[in-house]
Amino acid sequence: MADTLETTDYLRPEIASGLGNLELVAKLVVEGFITGLHKSPYHGFSVEFAEHRPYLPGDAIRNIDWKLFARTDRYYIKQYEEETNLKAHLVLDCSKSMNFSSDPKRIITKYQYATMLSAALAYLLTRQQDAVGLALFDESLRTFMPARLKSSYLREVLRTLQTAKPSNQTRTQEALRRVADRITRRGLIVVMSDFLDEPEEVISSLKLFRHAGHEVIAFHILDPMERSLEIHASDATIVDVETGETLRTQPYQMQAQYQKAIQEYITTLRTSLLAENIDYLLLDTTTPYDHALAEYLHKRQRLG
């Protein structure tokens, strides 16, 4: 398949998901994104990957890269974790509702989408010499990995993402409070979730990070059907994947009401978060990954 595809094709979730190997997915998604940066609508973005900085008086001589000196006749210092520009934490919802796909043959689950997006962001952060950490949550904080900048640590992050399985119900407020308690240094928090919880709890949870001085991006990930309730059947049984509760209904009777309710929820969430200077981007599981990566890059460049 790889021989017949352009690099930018891997920005499409259904193509990236066919690779299986999360490290390869991350690499190809980021390379596809960088390849497409010069094209509309992202013209003007730039990505710099600095692994060294010029030697300054007072720097330890043992940290000079002598091989680079031999090639350039200039002194450069290898960058280490404490010199990183940014510490970023990827906070990923792995509750049972994230395991939903309305069409498993054509559309990946929300968790698969979030996992591959997280992998791409982790890879991009590391390439930019920013430290990356990971938190997985459902009704509690399941996994917490503090932000670090090491290639071996990146592989550990990707391995954790690939092996985790969605389970349990969602308790956003409790889980994100625990995440906030664990992150002591100000940085960037990227939260990926379907946010299927009480809107007040979602909003107050994300505000916790802002009040602690963090910059925050909220990626709201939904399945296309969750935005439309387009069910082509006269009768249907709707199942709550977290509680198992069922509802027998005729979809056309509730479709308009549902669409109004979900749009009101999205509008409330977006408006409330933007008022708190929290970046918000609505994604569905067919959205190419460059939309989310561009949102991140825009935020990263504003931070300097």
C-alpha positions in Angstrom: 0.0 0.0 0.0 2.8 2.4 0.9 4.2 2.2 -2.7 1.0 3.6 -4.2 0.3 6.4 -1.7 1.6 9.9 -1.3 2.9 10.9 2.1 0.0 13.3 2.7 -2.4 10.4 2.3 -1.5 9.2 5.8 -3.3 12.3 7.2 -6.5 10.5 6.4 -7.5 8.4 9.5 -8.7 5.4 7.5 -5.3 5.2 5.7 -3.2 5.7 8.8 -5.2 3.1 10.8 -4.2 0.4 8.2 -0.6 0.6 9.2 -1.0 -1.0 12.7 2.4 0.2 14.0 1.8 3.3 16.0 5.3 4.6 15.7 5.2 4.3 11.9 1.7 6.0 11.9 3.1 8.9 13.9 6.1 9.3 11.6 4.1 9.2 8.4 1.3 11.5 9.7 3.9 14.1 10.8 5.8 13.8 7.6 2.6 14.2 5.6 1.7 17.2 7.6 5.1 18.9 7.1 4.9 18.1 3.3 1.6 19.8 3.1 2.5 22.9 5.2 3.3 25.0 2.1 -0.2 24.4 0.7 -3.4 26.2 1.6 -4.8 26.7 4.2 -1.7 26.4 6.3 0.7 28.5 4.2 3.0 30.5 6.5 3.5 27.9 9.2 7.0 26.7 9.8 8.5 23.8 11.8 12.0 24.0 13.2 13.7 20.9 14.6 16.7 22.1 16.6 18.7 19.5 18.3 21.6 21.8 19.2 22.1 25.4 20.3 25.2 27.6 20.0 27.9 27.3 22.7 27.6 30.1 25.3 30.3 31.2 27.8 29.7 29.1 31.0 28.4 26.0 29.2 30.1 22.8 30.2 32.8 21.8 27.6 31.8 18.2 28.0 28.5 19.0 26.3 30.0 20.2 23.1 29.2 18.1 20.1 32.7 17.6 18.7 31.5 15.7 15.6 29.4 18.7 14.6 32.4 21.0 15.4 34.5 18.9 13.0 32.0 19.5 10.2 31.1 23.1 10.9 34.1 24.6 12.7 31.6 26.0 15.2 30.8 25.0 18.8 27.3 23.6 19.5 25.8 22.2 22.7 23.5 19.2 22.6 20.1 20.0 24.0 19.0 18.2 27.1 15.6 17.8 28.8 16.1 20.7 31.2 16.7 23.0 28.2 13.5 22.1 26.4 11.3 25.0 25.5 8.0 23.4 26.5 6.5 20.6 28.6 3.4 19.3 27.1 1.0 16.6 28.4 -1.4 14.7 26.2 -4.5 13.9 28.2 -6.6 11.2 26.5 -10.1 9.9 27.3 -10.1 6.1 27.3 -13.6 5.6 28.7 -15.8 3.0 27.1 -17.8 5.6 25.0 -14.5 6.3 23.1 -14.7 2.8 21.6 -17.6 3.7 19.4 -17.7 3.6 15.6 -21.0 3.9 13.6 -19.5 2.0 10.7 -16.5 -0.2 11.8 -15.7 -1.2 8.2 -15.1 2.3 7.1 -14.8 4.6 10.2 -12.3 4.1 13.0 -13.4 4.4 16.6 -13.0 7.7 18.5 -10.3 6.0 20.6 -8.3 4.9 17.6 -8.6 8.4 16.2 -7.4 10.0 19.5 -4.6 7.4 19.8 -3.1 8.1 16.4 -3.5 11.9 16.9 -1.8 11.6 20.2 1.0 9.6 18.7 1.5 12.2 15.9 1.6 15.0 18.4 4.0 13.2 20.7 6.3 12.6 17.7 6.0 16.2 16.5 6.7 17.5 20.0 9.8 15.4 20.4 11.1 16.5 17.0 10.7 20.1 18.1 12.7 19.4 21.3 9.7 19.8 23.5 9.1 17.3 26.4 5.9 15.2 26.1 3.9 13.4 28.8 0.8 11.3 28.7 -2.3 10.9 30.9 -5.1 8.3 30.3 -8.4 8.7 32.1 -11.9 7.3 32.3 -13.7 7.5 35.7 -10.3 8.0 37.3 -6.8 8.7 36.3 -5.5 5.4 34.8 -2.0 6.3 33.6 0.2 9.3 34.2 3.6 9.7 32.5 5.3 13.0 33.3 6.7 15.1 30.4 10.2 14.1 29.3 12.3 14.6 26.2 14.0 11.3 25.2 13.6 9.2 22.1 13.3 6.1 24.3 10.6 7.8 26.4 8.7 8.6 23.2 8.6 4.9 22.3 7.3 4.2 25.9 4.5 6.7 25.4 3.6 5.2 22.0 3.7 1.7 23.5 1.3 2.8 26.3 -1.1 4.3 23.8 -1.1 1.2 21.7 -1.7 -1.2 24.5 -4.4 0.7 26.5 -8.0 -0.3 26.0 -11.1 1.8 26.5 -13.1 0.8 29.6 -15.3 2.1 32.4 -17.6 5.1 32.5 -16.6 8.7 32.2 -16.1 11.0 35.2 -14.3 13.9 33.6 -14.2 16.3 36.6 -12.7 13.8 39.0 -10.2 12.4 36.5 -9.0 15.7 35.2 -8.6 17.1 38.7 -6.2 14.3 39.5 -4.3 15.1 36.3 -4.0 18.8 37.3 -2.7 17.8 40.7 0.1 15.8 39.1 1.4 18.6 36.7 3.3 21.1 38.8 5.2 23.0 36.1 3.2 25.3 33.7 3.1 24.0 30.1 0.7 22.9 27.4 -2.2 20.6 28.1 -3.9 18.9 25.1 -7.1 17.1 26.1 -8.7 14.7 23.6 -12.2 13.4 24.5 -15.8 13.0 23.2 -16.7 15.1 26.3 -19.9 13.0 26.8 -20.4 14.3 30.3 -22.3 17.1 32.0 -21.2 20.3 30.2 -20.6 22.2 33.5 -18.3 19.4 34.7 -16.3 19.4 31.4 -15.9 23.2 31.4 -14.9 23.4 35.0 -12.4 20.6 34.6 -10.6 22.3 31.7 -10.7 25.6 33.6 -8.7 24.0 36.3 -5.7 23.8 33.9 -6.1 27.4 32.9 -6.3 28.6 36.5 -3.0 26.7 37.2 -1.4 28.8 34.4 -1.3 26.1 31.7 -2.1 26.7 28.0 -4.9 24.3 26.9 -6.2 22.8 23.7 -9.4 20.8 23.7 -9.9 18.4 20.8 -13.6 17.4 20.8 -13.7 14.1 19.0 -17.1 12.6 17.8 -18.2 10.0 15.4 -20.1 11.5 12.4 -23.3 9.8 13.5 -23.1 11.4 16.9 -23.4 14.8 15.2 -26.3 13.8 12.9 -28.1 10.7 14.2 -28.6 9.7 10.6 -29.9 6.1 11.0 -31.4 4.6 7.9 -33.9 2.4 9.5 -37.5 2.7 10.5 -36.8 1.3 14.0 -33.6 1.2 16.0 -32.2 0.3 19.4 -29.8 2.8 20.8 -27.4 1.4 23.4 -25.4 3.4 25.9 -22.0 1.8 25.6 -20.9 2.8 29.1 -24.0 1.7 31.1 -25.7 -0.8 28.7 -29.0 1.0 28.9 -31.1 0.6 25.7 -33.7 2.8 24.0 -36.0 1.4 21.3 -37.0 4.3 19.0 -37.9 5.4 15.5 -34.9 7.6 14.6 -36.7 10.0 12.3 -38.9 11.1 15.2 -36.1 12.3 17.3 -33.4 13.2 14.8 -34.3 17.0 14.6 -34.5 17.3 18.4 -31.2 15.4 18.8 -29.4 17.5 16.2 -30.6 20.7 18.0 -29.5 19.4 21.4 -26.0 18.3 20.2 -25.4 21.6 18.4 -26.5 23.5 21.5 -24.0 21.4 23.5 -21.2 22.0 21.1 -21.9 25.8 21.0 -22.0 26.0 24.8 -18.7 24.1 25.1 -17.0 26.1 22.4 -18.2 29.5 23.7 -17.4 28.7 27.3 -13.9 27.4 26.6 -13.0 30.2 24.3 -14.1 32.7 27.0 -11.4 31.1 29.2 -8.8 31.4 26.5 -8.9 27.6 26.0 -8.5 26.6 22.3 -11.3 24.4 21.0 -11.5 22.3 17.9 -14.3 20.0 16.9 -13.2 16.9 15.0 -15.1 13.8 13.8 -13.3 10.5 13.2 -13.1 11.2 9.4 -11.3 14.5 9.8 -7.8 14.5 8.4 -5.2 14.9 11.1 -3.7 18.1 9.6 -6.6 20.0 11.0 -5.6 19.1 14.6 -1.9 19.4 14.0 -2.3 22.9 12.5 -4.3 23.9 15.5 -1.5 22.6 17.8 1.2 24.3 15.7 -0.7 27.6 15.8 -0.8 27.4 19.6 2.9 26.4 19.8 4.0 29.4 17.7 1.9 31.8 19.9 3.7 30.4 22.9 7.1 31.2 21.3 
